[in-house]
Structure formats: structure tokens, C-alpha cells
Amino acid sequence: MAHRGEHPDERPREGRRQPALIARETRAGPYADPVNQVDPEALRTANSFVASRFPAADGVVLAGSTASGTSTPTSDLDLLLLGPEQMFDDGRSSLATTHEHEGRLVEVFAYTPTSYRGWAEREISSFRPVILVMLRDGVVLRESVVLTELRDWATTVLAAGPSIDQHALDVRRYMVSALLDDLADSIEPDERAFVLGEAYRALVELLLLAHGRWLGSGKWLVRRLREWDVVVAGRLGEALATGDVDAFVSYADELMTPLGGRLQAGMVR
């Protein structure tokens, strides 16, 4: 997340009446997996953390692997919080911070409704809408009218897909082409391994954006590719994992052909 760690940790102001916590899906539709897939102990820890550290939050969403039922014993708890400025000190309107609560790491992403939209718009412009996905796919632990409105907005934005012009796609195609050339020229094993990883990332981003799909960072980029085309993900992933440069370059050229193929000479950046 671009703004993780930007603000220091802080406790909310005391004295505000705490809204009731819930542990269920709040509505039908294209939202999160049912809450009964979530580890009950994780739910208890999340609710306990919010009650002790952010009681002023109007809306709370448990996101990430814990919400989808795919967490491991070492998984963090990812919490998206929405609320008034009383959640923050020193005039803040957003906070991204890491806590330890009852022996478990808790990643907090807290916003006022206005700051949430501001950060979300930044992510949309970079094609990596992390906090929109958290809000859409997470499990609601504390609901509010504002949370519901923002969730509807996030769902609409994500369904529409990214908007990118042809020149921006051409720039990305140019970058992939240059990396494929670098792969052919690389002799040292460490250089080839590094460039292969860079070429994989650049190619996957090009393919996803060219087909109207959002990007992700790290493992989430791989998951976005699988969501789009499991066959393509499998072939590219195998070439990357085995370090098979020839197979990767050959398949990359095949995938880029419908997009116009390699682009170098005549490109104006």
C-alpha cells in the first residue's frame, strides 16, 4: 500500500459511544464470502482490537486471507476502518499502521469517508485498487450508512475495470520489448534471473491492462493473472519458476502478437 507507515501509531480519543459490533454479511450481492468461513478466533481478536484501539470507528471490514477463509496461523488481520476525525489525533484523516494485539499482527487502514475516496482515487489512477477490493470483498464487522454507500461505489468502480489510453499501453509494450531484448543479451545467471522477473511483471501488467483487468502488487499480481486466464498464468509461471528464458520469450511474443507485437523503433515516449 502506498501510504502504509506514513502516519505514526495513535490511540483514538476516549468517551465516544461504541457502535455494536456484528459478525455477519450485511447484504446479498457481489460481496465477501460468508462470515462462517472466517476463523471464530480471528473474528474475536478483530472485534477485541477495534473495541480497544478504535472505538470511534463507524464502519469496520475484515479483509484479506482471513476474510476469505484462506488464512494460515501466521496470517495478519487486515482491517479497513471508516469513521469520523475523532479516530485520529493531530488533524489526521487517514492512518496505515501495524499493531500487535493478543499475539497477532493487525494491519490497520483507517480513513474518514472523504480521505478514503481520496486514497482510492490514487489507487485507481495507478490501476491497483487495494482498498476498494478490501471494502468490496471483506466481511463487515461494523456497518454504517457511509460504509454501505462506499461499498456500492467500490463495487461499481471495480466492475468497470481500469481506463488506460492506447499510448500508455504502447509505452508498456515498448518496455516489455526492451526487457525481452535484455533477456537475449544477458549472460550472467544473476542478471538473467533478475531481468526475467522484471519481464514477467511488465508482461503480466501489460496483458491485464490490455484486457481491462486491474493490477496487483506482489503475489496479488499473480492472482490477478490467474483470475484472468489460468492457462496463461500456468505457462508464464512455469517458465519463471524454472528460469526457462527461451520458453518465456517465445510465449511472450505469442501473447503480444494480438497487441501489435514488439514495439521499439519509432516509439515516441
ChimeraX attribute file (.defattr): number of C-alpha atoms within 10 A of each C-alpha:
attribute: neighborCount
match mode: 1-to-1
recipient: residues
	/A:1	12
	/A:2	10
	/A:3	12
	/A:4	13
	/A:5	12
	/A:6	11
	/A:7	12
	/A:8	9
	/A:9	14
	/A:10	14
	/A:11	12
	/A:12	17
	/A:13	15
	/A:14	14
	/A:15	8
	/A:16	12
	/A:17	8
	/A:18	14
	/A:19	15
	/A:20	11
	/A:21	17
	/A:22	15
	/A:23	20
	/A:24	15
	/A:25	18
	/A:26	17
	/A:27	10
	/A:28	8
	/A:29	7
	/A:30	10
	/A:31	19
	/A:32	22
	/A:33	16
	/A:34	17
	/A:35	22
	/A:36	13
	/A:37	12
	/A:38	21
	/A:39	16
	/A:40	12
	/A:41	9
	/A:42	19
	/A:43	20
	/A:44	11
	/A:45	18
	/A:46	22
	/A:47	19
	/A:48	16
	/A:49	18
	/A:50	20
	/A:51	16
	/A:52	12
	/A:53	17
	/A:54	24
	/A:55	24
	/A:56	24
	/A:57	27
	/A:58	22
	/A:59	24
	/A:60	27
	/A:61	25
	/A:62	30
	/A:63	24
	/A:64	20
	/A:65	16
	/A:66	23
	/A:67	28
	/A:68	20
	/A:69	15
	/A:70	12
	/A:71	16
	/A:72	9
	/A:73	8
	/A:74	8
	/A:75	15
	/A:76	20
	/A:77	26
	/A:78	22
	/A:79	26
	/A:80	23
	/A:81	28
	/A:82	28
	/A:83	25
	/A:84	15
	/A:85	19
	/A:86	18
	/A:87	28
	/A:88	22
	/A:89	13
	/A:90	7
	/A:91	9
	/A:92	14
	/A:93	19
	/A:94	24
	/A:95	23
	/A:96	19
	/A:97	17
	/A:98	18
	/A:99	16
	/A:100	12
	/A:101	15
	/A:102	11
	/A:103	8
	/A:104	16
	/A:105	15
	/A:106	20
	/A:107	18
	/A:108	21
	/A:109	22
	/A:110	24
	/A:111	26
	/A:112	23
	/A:113	20
	/A:114	14
	/A:115	16
	/A:116	21
	/A:117	17
	/A:118	14
	/A:119	18
	/A:120	19
	/A:121	14
	/A:122	13
	/A:123	17
	/A:124	21
	/A:125	12
	/A:126	13
	/A:127	19
	/A:128	21
	/A:129	23
	/A:130	19
	/A:131	20
	/A:132	24
	/A:133	19
	/A:134	22
	/A:135	27
	/A:136	23
	/A:137	22
	/A:138	28
	/A:139	29
	/A:140	29
	/A:141	23
	/A:142	23
	/A:143	21
	/A:144	15
	/A:145	10
	/A:146	15
	/A:147	21
	/A:148	17
	/A:149	11
	/A:150	18
	/A:151	20
	/A:152	15
	/A:153	16
	/A:154	22
	/A:155	17
	/A:156	12
	/A:157	14
	/A:158	16
	/A:159	12
	/A:160	12
	/A:161	15
	/A:162	22
	/A:163	14
	/A:164	14
	/A:165	10
	/A:166	10
	/A:167	12
	/A:168	13
	/A:169	17
	/A:170	21
	/A:171	17
	/A:172	20
	/A:173	26
	/A:174	20
	/A:175	19
	/A:176	27
	/A:177	23
	/A:178	15
	/A:179	21
	/A:180	25
	/A:181	15
	/A:182	16
	/A:183	22
	/A:184	12
	/A:185	11
	/A:186	16
	/A:187	10
	/A:188	8
	/A:189	10
	/A:190	10
	/A:191	14
	/A:192	18
	/A:193	18
	/A:194	13
	/A:195	19
	/A:196	25
	/A:197	16
	/A:198	16
	/A:199	25
	/A:200	23
	/A:201	16
	/A:202	17
	/A:203	22
	/A:204	22
	/A:205	25
	/A:206	23
	/A:207	20
	/A:208	19
	/A:209	20
	/A:210	20
	/A:211	12
	/A:212	15
	/A:213	23
	/A:214	25
	/A:215	25
	/A:216	18
	/A:217	13
	/A:218	9
	/A:219	8
	/A:220	13
	/A:221	18
	/A:222	21
	/A:223	16
	/A:224	20
	/A:225	24
	/A:226	15
	/A:227	11
	/A:228	17
	/A:229	12
	/A:230	13
	/A:231	11
	/A:232	16
	/A:233	17
	/A:234	14
	/A:235	14
	/A:236	22
	/A:237	17
	/A:238	14
	/A:239	18
	/A:240	18
	/A:241	12
	/A:242	9
	/A:243	16
	/A:244	14
	/A:245	18
	/A:246	12
	/A:247	15
	/A:248	22
	/A:249	22
	/A:250	11
	/A:251	15
	/A:252	22
	/A:253	17
	/A:254	12
	/A:255	15
	/A:256	18
	/A:257	10
	/A:258	8
	/A:259	16
	/A:260	11
	/A:261	15
	/A:262	19
	/A:263	18
	/A:264	15
	/A:265	7
	/A:266	6
	/A:267	11
	/A:268	9
	/A:269	8
